[in-house]
Amino acid sequence: MTEEWQAGRLDSDLDGVGFDTLAVRAGQRRTPEAEHGEALFLTSSYVFRSAADAAACFAGETSGNVYSRYMNPTVRTFEERIALMEGGEQAVATASGMAAILTTVMSLCSVGDHILVSRSVFGATVTLFEKYFKRFGIEVDYVPLTDTAAWRVACKPNTRMFFMESPSNPLAELGDIGALGAIAREQGALLVVDNCFCTPALQKPLALGADIVVHSATKYIDGQGRSMGGVAVGRREHMQELVGFLRTAGPTLSPFNAWVFLKGLETLRLRMRAHCESAQQIAEWLEQRPEVECVYYAGLPSHPQHALAKAQQSAFGAVVSFELRGGREAAWRFIDATRLVSITANLGDAKTTITHPATTTHGRLSVEAREAAGIREGLIRLAIGLEELTDIKADLQRGFDAQS
Ligand SMILES: *Cc1c(COP(=O)(O)O)cnc(C)c1O
């Protein structure tokens, strides 16, 4: 048994502590080894004291670890920590961000249900809804993220879920989480918010009126581009349904990745603050450039939803997109002239990344769907990392130099 001095603290000792303390401390239970850091349990199964003990555990009559497809102490520590940081009752970790969306919809929707999806969501998310959920008899309609009234109009008697990201990828559009949550409630639907771009360090969708938050933990929660993972957070009644699906279907988070994410959460707010400060500087600089038609960043007063961003986020995030004059040719020339930033579609990394959305993240969409989402050929997406600001700027200057 763990001695009291080893365990160090009870869960109730964290009552009322601040966000940064939860990020460092929540969810950890020491083993009899008295380790200071979170233990990494690389085990697929667990042993039982007796045949009767095994039977009771399998039947769910006694609590105890059974099999890591659906319970692992390191994964559980991550789930408890992120649940508290998001202000939710329970979290369910998954193998990737896409697996978190899959698990949420498969657990809470059925054939004949109708889902409203923001037009401005991650490319693979559109494909998941459009190609796969529709194939299994779920109706899907797309609504402009920024047009709150359109969501109410698009509702049907069988509308079961609203799905949105805010800010959106790559154009940094915002949805009014409070207003959409209220409409969803009126309709008896659940509001699901992909909080990947903000993380709980900048935005708490559950407090604003969402029912469920989903994440790609691959991004800022990891923070250094190492591991794939995802998580959903919400009320226990909903999360229990997700646990049932995860247990059966198996899109499980690896304990090793959960351990990496625990380390990521400890520095989340510090990193987000640094990412956001540099992103603001870069966005303001880009906006002054004559080669740039427009910059998409909610921290700019010119952003049409700057006031909403200030109301529902504590900072504006680190993804800065901009439209270069000259279409695809100019955008590719810009990207190819850089030497420091990485040409890769990932984001939420200490390393700054640069992407051409129209031919990569959103390349699988039809031309019409891409146009409707506002993803044009001159668009470049930057995810500002943690390098020196002057070095990031100097590298982007190479892109501008290549235009003349
Ligand atoms: C990356 C991303 C996802 C998908 O997450 P994976 O971990 O890559 O599966 C979902 N939503 C948003 C907003 C993302 O950026």
The ligand as an SDF file (V2000), in Angstrom:
LIG
                    3D

 15 15  0  0  0  0  0  0  0  0999 V2000
   -4.8270   18.1780  -36.2490 C   0  0  0  0  0  0  0  0  0  0  0  0
   -6.2140   18.5020  -35.9760 C   0  0  0  0  0  0  0  0  0  0  0  0
   -7.1560   17.4870  -35.8140 C   0  0  0  0  0  0  0  0  0  0  0  0
   -6.8200   16.0320  -35.9880 C   0  0  0  0  0  0  0  0  0  0  0  0
   -5.9440   15.5780  -34.9980 O   0  0  0  0  0  0  0  0  0  0  0  0
   -4.9250   14.3590  -35.2060 P   0  0  0  0  0  0  0  0  0  0  0  0
   -4.2850   14.2350  -33.8720 O   0  0  0  0  0  0  0  0  0  0  0  0
   -3.9890   14.7430  -36.3040 O   0  0  0  0  0  0  0  0  0  0  0  0
   -5.7370   13.1730  -35.5810 O   0  0  0  0  0  0  0  0  0  0  0  0
   -8.4580   17.8550  -35.5160 C   0  0  0  0  0  0  0  0  0  0  0  0
   -8.8100   19.1480  -35.3900 N   0  0  0  0  0  0  0  0  0  0  0  0
   -7.9200   20.1500  -35.5370 C   0  0  0  0  0  0  0  0  0  0  0  0
   -8.3670   21.5470  -35.3770 C   0  0  0  0  0  0  0  0  0  0  0  0
   -6.5970   19.8670  -35.8440 C   0  0  0  0  0  0  0  0  0  0  0  0
   -5.7190   20.8570  -36.0040 O   0  0  0  0  0  0  0  0  0  0  0  0
  1  2  1  0
  2  3  1  0
  2 14  2  0
  3  4  1  0
  3 10  2  0
  4  5  1  0
  5  6  1  0
  6  7  2  0
  6  8  1  0
  6  9  1  0
 10 11  1  0
 11 12  2  0
 12 13  1  0
 12 14  1  0
 14 15  1  0
M  END
$$$$
